[in-house]
């Protein structure tokens, strides 16, 4: 099956497999992750690109910021949702959101002291089938799948996609409240605080799937700036029986972390496969 350009980008954001020549990554990039002061803000860029943290492909489409999604750059597919959680667990609304040609951007006021979690999530079913010899594609909520997609359609292929992208930002002293997981999909449960990362100090994290340790899971960690390197610099790690893994940071900078899993825990009985993905952007200081 050949994907159109806009559906290729959607597939990439959802963690669908594509060829190496088509490999792009979706990411969030905060202006800083550790801040001090009484009137502090963080600006976040969100994009899909081949080179990490370099704007050259598409903006990451987020439903609740910027231009209305139906006119945002003409991109197809259902956009993701942004959820910002303050140190006390309350919700924070993004400010000054915009969607440009190569990136989406929003600001977050850090009015409370402590650690914030910024999460972009996207849950839904991605399906393709043939109708009258033509390939049709469908993307939507699990509860609408059986009503809108013919279950006896020719060459029906459907997967439940569950993705989460996160950034952690701390104003003042780090706190733990926002590090709690939701118990749904693939998530990161930090052992080492994600805003306390330094070269020379190992960091330990735990991958969780539906609230339980995700063992024997491959985790990719890539330093930003690969546009300016001959080699990608990827570190491939494997979680242990408790879902834990340890990262040895080779140098300071922004890092992109990714993990994916496939299983049969779909949100609709008509769908047999789930593809769950997790990504995070982490800042490592000298």
C-alpha positions as CSV (number, residue, x, y, z in Angstrom):
1,X,0.0,0.0,0.0
2,X,1.3,3.4,-0.9
3,X,0.6,6.2,1.5
4,X,-0.2,9.7,0.3
5,X,2.1,12.4,1.8
6,X,-0.3,13.6,4.5
7,X,-1.2,10.1,5.6
8,X,2.5,9.2,5.7
9,X,3.1,12.1,8.1
10,X,0.2,10.9,10.2
11,X,1.6,7.4,10.2
12,X,4.9,8.7,11.4
13,X,3.4,10.6,14.2
14,X,1.5,7.5,15.3
15,X,4.5,5.2,15.2
16,X,3.6,3.3,12.0
17,X,6.6,1.6,10.3
18,X,8.0,3.2,7.2
19,X,11.2,2.8,5.2
20,X,14.5,4.3,6.5
21,X,14.4,6.8,3.6
22,X,11.1,8.1,4.8
23,X,12.1,8.2,8.5
24,X,10.9,11.3,10.4
25,X,10.4,11.9,14.1
26,X,7.8,13.9,16.0
27,X,9.1,15.9,18.9
28,X,8.6,18.7,21.4
29,X,11.4,21.1,22.1
30,X,11.2,23.4,25.2
31,X,13.2,26.6,25.5
32,X,14.4,25.4,28.8
33,X,13.6,22.7,31.4
34,X,15.0,24.1,34.6
35,X,14.2,27.7,35.5
36,X,14.3,30.1,38.4
37,X,12.6,33.4,39.3
38,X,9.1,34.7,40.0
39,X,7.8,35.4,36.5
40,X,9.0,32.5,34.3
41,X,7.7,31.1,31.1
42,X,8.7,28.3,28.8
43,X,8.2,28.3,25.0
44,X,7.7,24.9,23.3
45,X,8.2,24.1,19.6
46,X,6.5,21.0,18.2
47,X,7.4,19.5,14.8
48,X,7.9,16.5,12.6
49,X,11.3,16.3,11.0
50,X,14.1,14.1,9.8
51,X,16.8,16.0,11.8
52,X,16.0,16.3,15.4
53,X,15.0,19.7,16.7
54,X,15.5,21.2,13.2
55,X,12.5,22.7,11.4
56,X,12.3,21.3,7.9
57,X,9.2,19.1,7.4
58,X,5.8,19.7,9.0
59,X,4.4,21.2,12.2
60,X,3.1,18.8,14.8
61,X,-0.7,19.4,14.6
62,X,-2.2,20.0,18.1
63,X,-5.9,20.4,18.4
64,X,-6.1,22.9,21.2
65,X,-3.6,25.6,20.1
66,X,-3.3,28.0,17.3
67,X,-5.2,28.0,14.0
68,X,-8.4,25.8,13.9
69,X,-7.3,22.3,13.0
70,X,-9.4,22.1,9.9
71,X,-7.4,24.8,8.2
72,X,-4.0,24.4,9.8
73,X,-1.7,23.9,6.9
74,X,-4.1,21.6,5.1
75,X,-2.8,18.5,6.8
76,X,-5.1,15.5,7.2
77,X,-5.8,13.3,10.1
78,X,-7.0,13.9,13.6
79,X,-4.6,16.1,15.6
80,X,-3.2,15.4,19.0
81,X,-4.3,16.9,22.3
82,X,-2.1,19.0,24.6
83,X,-2.4,18.5,28.3
84,X,-0.3,20.6,30.7
85,X,-0.3,19.6,34.4
86,X,0.9,22.0,37.1
87,X,2.9,20.9,40.2
88,X,-0.3,20.7,42.3
89,X,-2.0,18.5,39.6
90,X,-4.2,21.3,38.2
91,X,-4.6,21.9,34.5
92,X,-2.7,24.8,32.8
93,X,-3.8,26.4,29.5
94,X,-1.2,27.1,26.8
95,X,-0.8,30.7,25.7
96,X,0.1,32.3,22.4
97,X,-0.4,29.1,20.4
98,X,0.3,29.2,16.7
99,X,0.8,26.7,13.8
100,X,3.3,27.7,11.1
101,X,4.6,26.1,8.0
102,X,7.3,24.0,9.8
103,X,6.4,24.1,13.5
104,X,3.7,24.6,16.1
105,X,4.6,26.9,19.0
106,X,3.0,27.7,22.4
107,X,4.0,29.3,25.7
108,X,3.4,28.0,29.2
109,X,3.4,30.4,32.3
110,X,5.0,28.7,35.3
111,X,3.1,30.4,38.1
112,X,3.7,27.6,40.6
113,X,7.0,26.4,41.9
114,X,7.8,22.8,41.1
115,X,7.6,20.3,38.1
116,X,5.2,20.6,35.2
117,X,4.3,17.8,32.8
118,X,3.5,18.8,29.2
119,X,2.0,15.9,27.3
120,X,0.7,15.6,23.7
121,X,-1.5,12.5,23.4
122,X,-3.3,10.8,20.5
123,X,-5.6,7.8,20.8
124,X,-7.6,6.3,18.0
125,X,-8.0,3.7,15.3
126,X,-6.1,3.9,12.0
127,X,-7.7,1.8,9.2
128,X,-7.4,1.1,5.5
129,X,-9.6,-1.0,3.2
130,X,-10.7,-1.3,-0.4
131,X,-14.0,-0.2,-1.7
132,X,-14.8,-0.7,-5.4
133,X,-11.1,-1.3,-6.1
134,X,-10.0,2.0,-4.4
135,X,-8.1,2.2,-1.2
136,X,-9.9,4.2,1.5
137,X,-8.5,5.3,4.8
138,X,-10.2,6.0,8.1
139,X,-9.0,7.6,11.3
140,X,-11.2,8.2,14.3
141,X,-12.4,7.2,17.8
142,X,-12.8,3.5,18.7
143,X,-16.5,3.9,19.4
144,X,-17.1,5.1,15.8
145,X,-15.1,2.5,14.1
146,X,-17.8,-0.2,13.8
147,X,-20.4,2.3,12.7
148,X,-18.4,4.0,10.0
149,X,-16.1,1.3,8.6
150,X,-17.6,-1.8,6.9
151,X,-16.5,-4.8,8.9
152,X,-16.6,-7.1,5.8
153,X,-14.6,-4.7,3.7
154,X,-12.0,-6.0,1.4
155,X,-8.4,-6.0,2.7
156,X,-9.4,-4.3,5.9
157,X,-6.4,-3.4,8.1
158,X,-6.9,-1.7,11.4
159,X,-4.8,-0.8,14.4
160,X,-5.5,1.0,17.6
161,X,-2.9,3.8,18.0
162,X,-2.0,5.1,21.4
163,X,0.8,7.7,21.5
164,X,2.2,10.0,24.2
165,X,4.9,12.7,23.9
166,X,6.1,14.4,27.1
167,X,8.3,17.2,28.3
168,X,9.0,17.9,32.0
169,X,9.8,21.5,33.1
170,X,10.7,22.6,36.6
171,X,10.5,26.1,38.1
172,X,12.6,26.2,41.3
173,X,12.8,23.0,43.3
174,X,11.8,19.7,41.5
175,X,8.6,18.0,42.8
176,X,7.2,14.5,42.2
177,X,3.4,14.9,41.8
178,X,3.3,15.3,38.0
179,X,5.6,12.3,37.6
180,X,2.8,9.9,38.4
181,X,1.6,7.9,35.4
182,X,-2.0,7.6,34.2
183,X,-2.0,3.8,33.8
184,X,-3.0,3.8,30.2
185,X,-0.7,3.1,27.3
186,X,3.1,3.3,27.2
187,X,4.5,5.7,29.8
188,X,7.7,6.8,31.5
189,X,7.9,6.5,35.3
190,X,11.1,8.4,36.2
191,X,13.3,6.9,39.0
192,X,15.8,9.7,38.4
193,X,13.9,13.1,38.2
194,X,13.8,14.1,34.5
195,X,14.9,17.6,35.4
196,X,18.0,16.4,37.4
197,X,20.1,15.0,34.5
198,X,23.8,15.7,34.3
199,X,26.8,14.4,32.4
200,X,28.7,12.0,34.6
201,X,25.6,10.9,36.5
202,X,23.6,7.9,35.3
203,X,19.8,8.3,35.0
204,X,17.4,5.4,35.6
205,X,13.9,5.3,34.2
206,X,11.0,2.8,34.1
207,X,8.8,2.1,31.2
208,X,5.2,1.2,32.1
209,X,2.5,-0.3,29.9
210,X,-1.0,0.1,31.2
211,X,0.4,0.7,34.6
212,X,2.6,-2.4,34.7
213,X,6.4,-2.7,34.0
214,X,7.2,-3.1,30.3
215,X,10.0,-5.6,30.3
216,X,12.4,-6.4,27.5
217,X,11.4,-3.2,25.7
218,X,13.8,-1.5,23.3
219,X,14.3,2.2,24.1
220,X,16.1,4.6,21.7
221,X,17.9,7.7,23.0
222,X,19.3,10.1,20.4
223,X,21.1,13.4,21.1
224,X,19.8,16.4,19.2
225,X,21.8,18.2,16.5
226,X,22.2,15.1,14.3
227,X,22.0,17.4,11.3
228,X,25.6,18.4,12.2
229,X,27.0,14.9,12.8
230,X,28.1,12.2,10.5
231,X,26.6,9.6,12.8
232,X,23.1,9.6,14.4
233,X,24.6,8.9,17.9
234,X,21.7,6.6,18.8
235,X,21.9,4.6,22.1
236,X,19.6,1.5,22.1
237,X,18.8,0.2,25.6
238,X,16.6,-2.6,26.8
239,X,14.4,-2.6,29.9
240,X,14.9,-5.2,32.5
241,X,12.2,-7.4,34.2
242,X,11.0,-4.4,36.1
243,X,10.8,-2.2,33.0
244,X,13.9,-0.2,34.1
245,X,16.8,1.0,32.1
246,X,19.8,3.3,32.8
247,X,21.2,6.0,30.5
248,X,24.8,7.1,30.6
249,X,24.8,10.6,29.1
250,X,27.9,11.2,26.8
251,X,27.5,15.0,26.6
252,X,25.1,17.8,27.6
253,X,22.2,18.9,25.4
254,X,18.7,18.0,24.4
255,X,17.9,14.3,23.9
256,X,15.0,12.5,22.2
257,X,13.8,9.3,23.8
258,X,11.4,6.8,22.1
259,X,9.9,3.4,22.7
260,X,7.2,1.4,20.9
261,X,5.2,-1.7,21.6
262,X,2.7,-3.8,19.7
263,X,0.1,-6.1,21.4
264,X,-3.5,-7.2,21.2
265,X,-4.9,-4.7,23.7
266,X,-7.0,-2.7,21.3
267,X,-9.8,-0.4,22.3
268,X,-12.4,-2.0,20.0
269,X,-13.2,-5.7,19.8
270,X,-13.2,-5.5,16.0
271,X,-9.5,-4.4,16.0
272,X,-6.9,-7.0,16.9
273,X,-3.7,-4.9,17.2
274,X,-2.6,-2.0,19.3
275,X,0.5,0.1,18.6
276,X,1.5,2.1,21.6
277,X,4.3,4.7,21.5
278,X,6.1,7.0,23.9
279,X,8.5,9.8,23.2
280,X,10.1,12.4,25.5
281,X,12.6,15.3,25.2
282,X,15.1,15.5,28.0
283,X,17.7,18.1,28.8
284,X,21.1,17.0,30.1
285,X,23.2,19.7,31.8
286,X,27.0,19.8,32.1
